[in-house]
Amino acid sequence: MEMMLEKINLNNLDKSNWVSFRFEDIAAKISETVDPNTTALEKYIGLEHIDAEDIHIRRCGRPSDVSGGKLKFYPGDVIFGKRRAYQRKAAIAEFEGICSAHAFVFRANPEVIDPKLFPFFLHSDQFMHRAVDISVGGLSPTINWGALKAQEFFLPPKSEQDQLVELLWAMNEVIERENNTLCKAKNFKNSLQKYLFNRNNFTRVKLSEYTSVLSGYAFPSSKFIAFGAPVIKIKNITNGNITIDSDSNHIDEKYFENISKYKVKAGDILIAMTGATLGKTGVVQNEFEGAYINQRVGKFKLKKQIYSNFLKGILDSQNYLFELNKYIGEGAQGNISSDDICNTLVPKLDVIEVEKHGNTFKYVLENITLIKEKISTSQSLQKSLINQIF
């Protein structure tokens, strides 16, 4: 990577010989339609299967999942989300299949742009901002081909594209290696969770043997302000951590009495007790020590501190969610009480086993966090490279 960057001075990239092309000359729009009820193809790609700012397709559905006319794509084609372009969804297909009609299927013109460079071009700010600007509609702004095909973009001559392709795919390879490492770490964590929840390995005990649960305080919505003491709502529990912005997520403590028990400390484990993400857990980071928990956010009050790493590991699992789902009440959105959470069945371990498996979870979870940080850094570098080029 470093040698390639030395060969290509992106800070002073000479674009004097770049040429402007209409988008219809850069890529063709493939409009071959397929009936999912009669096709022999096995893979369906909806916009939900494409991750933002990722050139790879990492999951898929089946044609039997959908109805109505769909678009056919071939290996090497790029599926681009034309609805809500601000989501920045564009991924290269490595197989044959069908995709949502809310996408464009693009095929790069190799006379103008190297097909291996094309997906990175689509992820450039230059292209994405233009795509958003020409989108029409209110709730679901959509790009019309008639508007997009006429847009003009500057591209490097074909003779200069090889080095750019080599650089960007080398960066992509770094990210893919890190993603593979992350996948292995998650698989190890999942295997350990599955082992612990296997009744052939361990008997079960109520979660109350390890912890109680305190449900949050019902802060009036009229009292939320942009600054002050932070309040953790369900929406703030994300990806195993806590995230709080300045958007009406704080209170002035002077208006409330006897709320100290709702304060959290760094390392506390929180759980969502209602809504579509019921059961998701998060661990409070140092920066949010002293925050308060809002209603329908539960805080685990451990009976022994030694249980902390063990519970972080088993509560953040599909196995535990399966147990929790047995107690979810009926209604438009699920609800669960503190007592219900405490009545869920979890593996029964002695203190030595708790410490051993807790230390393993601690090591694995810390590594997963570090790998995610590396991926985020690499993705930021990749995005910077793309925008320096285009």
Order of alpha helices (4+ residues) and beta strands (2+ residues): alpha-beta-alpha-beta-beta-beta-beta-beta-beta-beta-beta-alpha-alpha-alpha-beta-alpha-beta-beta-beta-beta-beta-beta-beta-beta-beta-beta-alpha-alpha-alpha-beta-alpha
